[in-house]
Amino acid sequence: MAVSMTGFGAGSVDLENWQCTTEIRTVNNRFLDINIRLPAGFQHLTASLTQLVKKTCHRGKVDCTITLFAKNQDTHQLCLNKALAESYGSLLTEFQSAAKVSVQIGLSDLLKIDDLIQTPQPDPTSEFFFKLIHDSLKLALGQLNAMRQKEGDALLKDIRERLASSTVFLEEIEQISHNLPSAYYQRLCEKLATLDEKLDFDQERIRQELALFADRCDITEEIIRFRTHLQHIDGVLLENEVGRRADFLLQEFNREINTIASKSNNAKISQLVVEIKGQLEKIREQIQNIE
């Protein structure tokens, strides 16, 4: 079924004291373009998460933002940056030894050191956080897919209604085209009747002219091909990936309808052609939003 390339999905997962939130947005794009923003240190997960996104999205521009944070960040969960503390301790010992003085350090002094006291940080190598991120993304993709399918159904309904209108216009064109040779013959006879009655008109020549006109304005093949395309696109709209093939068929629709307009040379048919081309243009706009 048709799936829209435009959508939004969000997923949030809580495990122990951590929460992971994922937001994913998709818009139209000719090809698949995936951009995943991860918390610092987790960039090594980009490849595996991209493969997960590809199972849902096949075309379009995909922007995904993933955030991690501890739910209860109180003073009981503060921790010491041991590596930084050891560096400052070594520096202090070296200073006291070189200066031969004793330095007294208080809590207020320690708090002035950036990043010495920290809240718990997620471990990028932990399987716990990989599962947290993975589950959050799956939830967001599920919501995204539901929204894209709903919008895709609405687009599909509109496209089918416009194709049905085009079919009605085409049938009217076909009916008019059957009468074109006789109408031309009538106009030709009326014009000849206004000429001097003494002129001798070759009836065989008139019949030849009529036959040539009938051949020039014959749009039977174009109508048949247009109907064939209508049957084909109806099947394409049922497929999983609609956009590219449907876009190609729309080009074929336009080619046939332009030929019909140029061959028929009839005001009513030209008017109906304009109506069909208007429907095709609206369909083209809708197709561009389908995956």
Protein Blocks (a to p, Z undefined) as FASTA:
>chain_A
ZZdfbdcddddddehjbccdddddddddfbdcddddddehilmmmmmmmmmmmmmpmgdc
dddddddddfblcfklgccdfklmmmmmmmmmmmmmmnopacdddfklmmmpghkaccdd
ddfkbmklmmmmmmmmmmmmmmmmmmmmmmmmmmmmmmmmmmmmmmmmmmmmmmmmmmmm
mmmmmmmmmmmmmmcfkbccdfklmmmmmmmmmmmmpcklmmmmmmmmmmmmmmmmmpmb
lmlmmmmmmmmmmmmmmmmmmmnopaklmmmmmmmmmmmmmmmmmmmmpZZ
